[in-house]
C-alpha cells in the first residue's frame, strides 16, 4: 500500500506469478516488468493491441471517471504508456491521480465495485496489518467477476 497524507492506495498485480518487482515496494524497479511484449485482444473493443518496452500498454484515456472510493485504476511508473499488469483499488477519493486533472500522475479508472459489500471488502483489505508496507498475512483474491463488457 502506498500512502500519501490522508490518502490510501492498495496496489495489486494481475499477472501470475506477479510482477517480480511488485513484492518489494521500496525497489526502484517496483511497477516495472510484467507480461512479455506482444499482442493481446482488447475485450471491450475487440481490437488487437500491442505490449512493448517490457510489457507496457498505451494509456487508455477513454472516459472521465475519477479515482473515487470503490474504483479500480491502472498503476504505472508515472510516465506515459507504462501501465501493464498492475492496478490499484481506491478506498478514498484520489482525484489528484485523475488523468484529466493537473499534475504529472495520470491513472485512468477502468472499473468499480458494484455494491457497498464490495466496497467494504476493499476497505477491509486496505486496513490489514502490514510490515514494511506489505501485508503480514498475504491477501488473496479467490474470485473476480467482470461484467458489463
C-alpha positions, 0 to 999 in steps of 0.5 A: 500500500502506498500512502500519501497524507490522508490518502490510501492506495492498495496496489495489486498485480494481475499477472501470475506469478506477479510482477517480480518487482511488485513484492518489494515496494521500496525497489526502484524497479517496483511497477516495472516488468510484467507480461512479455511484449506482444499482442493481446485482444482488447475485450471491450473493443475487440481490437488487437493491441500491442505490449512493448518496452517490457510489457507496457500498454498505451494509456487508455484515456477513454472516459472521465471517471475519477479515482473515487472510493470503490474504483479500480485504476491502472498503476504505472511508473508515472510516465506515459504508456507504462501501465501493464499488469498492475492496478490499484483499488481506491478506498478514498477519493484520489482525484489528484491521480485523475488523468484529466486533472493537473499534475504529472500522475495520470491513472485512468479508472477502468472499473468499480465495485458494484455494491457497498459489500464490495466496497467494504471488502476493499476497505477491509483489505486496505486496513490489514496489518502490514510490515514494511508496507506489505501485508503480514498475512498475504491477501488473496483474491479467490474470485473476480467477476467482470461484467458489463463488457 
